[in-house]
């Protein structure tokens, strides 16, 4: 099966930038490592789009969540792409963020 394109929503890109900036306040090297790990694990979804746990939601329908360290990567899978919708710290109340 061909690889799917990884597509980030503008909100997911903003999430990554905010995560990097927050961690960078204390340790710039840790921020770089974290973002690299997030990008690497998300990149695996091109070949293995069903790595994450499956959830069913009335608004999103069927979606997946990939856990990377303390972060949750929420994404949708279609025939030709993986759409990264949000990247959120696992301790946040995230239900309202998914709407």
C-alpha positions as CSV (number, residue, x, y, z in Angstrom):
1,X,0.0,0.0,0.0
2,X,1.4,3.4,-0.9
3,X,2.3,5.9,1.9
4,X,-0.3,8.4,2.9
5,X,0.5,12.1,2.9
6,X,0.8,13.7,6.4
7,X,-1.2,16.9,6.5
8,X,-1.3,19.2,9.5
9,X,-4.2,21.5,10.2
10,X,-3.2,25.1,11.1
11,X,-4.4,24.4,14.6
12,X,-2.1,21.3,14.9
13,X,0.8,23.4,13.6
14,X,0.1,26.0,16.2
15,X,0.0,23.3,18.9
16,X,3.5,22.2,17.9
17,X,4.8,25.7,18.0
18,X,3.2,26.4,21.4
19,X,4.6,23.1,22.8
20,X,8.1,24.0,21.5
21,X,8.0,27.5,22.9
22,X,6.7,26.4,26.3
23,X,9.4,23.7,26.7
24,X,12.1,26.1,25.3
25,X,11.6,28.5,28.2
26,X,13.3,26.0,30.5
27,X,15.5,24.0,28.1
28,X,16.0,24.7,24.4
29,X,17.7,21.4,23.7
30,X,14.8,19.5,25.3
31,X,12.4,21.5,23.2
32,X,14.2,20.5,20.0
33,X,14.4,16.8,21.0
34,X,10.7,16.8,21.9
35,X,9.6,18.3,18.6
36,X,12.0,16.0,16.7
37,X,10.4,13.0,18.4
38,X,6.9,14.2,17.7
39,X,7.7,14.7,14.1
40,X,9.4,11.4,13.8
41,X,6.5,9.4,15.4
42,X,4.0,11.4,13.4
43,X,6.0,10.6,10.3
44,X,5.5,6.9,10.9
45,X,1.8,7.4,10.3
46,X,2.5,7.8,6.6
47,X,3.3,4.0,6.4
48,X,1.4,2.9,9.5
49,X,-1.7,5.1,9.8
50,X,-3.4,2.8,12.3
51,X,-0.8,2.9,15.0
52,X,-3.0,5.0,17.3
53,X,-5.9,3.9,19.3
54,X,-9.3,4.3,17.6
55,X,-12.2,6.3,19.0
56,X,-15.6,7.1,17.7
57,X,-17.0,10.6,18.2
58,X,-20.3,12.2,17.1
59,X,-18.5,15.3,15.6
60,X,-15.3,13.7,14.2
61,X,-16.6,10.3,13.5
62,X,-13.8,7.7,13.7
63,X,-10.5,9.2,14.7
64,X,-7.2,8.0,16.1
65,X,-4.9,9.1,19.0
66,X,-1.2,8.4,19.0
67,X,0.6,8.8,22.3
68,X,4.1,10.4,22.1
69,X,5.7,10.9,25.6
70,X,3.1,13.0,27.4
71,X,1.4,14.3,24.3
72,X,-1.6,13.1,22.4
73,X,-1.7,13.4,18.6
74,X,-5.3,13.4,17.4
75,X,-5.6,12.5,13.7
76,X,-8.0,11.3,11.0
77,X,-7.1,8.7,8.3
78,X,-8.4,8.7,4.8
79,X,-7.5,6.7,1.7
80,X,-4.6,9.0,0.7
81,X,-3.7,11.1,3.8
82,X,-3.4,11.3,7.6
83,X,-4.7,14.6,8.8
84,X,-3.1,15.7,12.1
85,X,-5.9,17.6,13.9
86,X,-4.4,18.4,17.3
87,X,-1.3,17.8,19.4
88,X,-2.2,18.2,23.1
89,X,-0.5,17.5,26.4
90,X,-2.1,14.5,28.0
91,X,-2.9,16.3,31.3
92,X,-5.1,18.9,29.5
93,X,-8.9,18.6,29.4
94,X,-9.0,18.1,25.6
95,X,-12.6,17.1,24.8
96,X,-13.7,20.7,24.1
97,X,-10.6,21.3,22.0
98,X,-11.6,18.7,19.5
99,X,-14.7,20.4,18.3
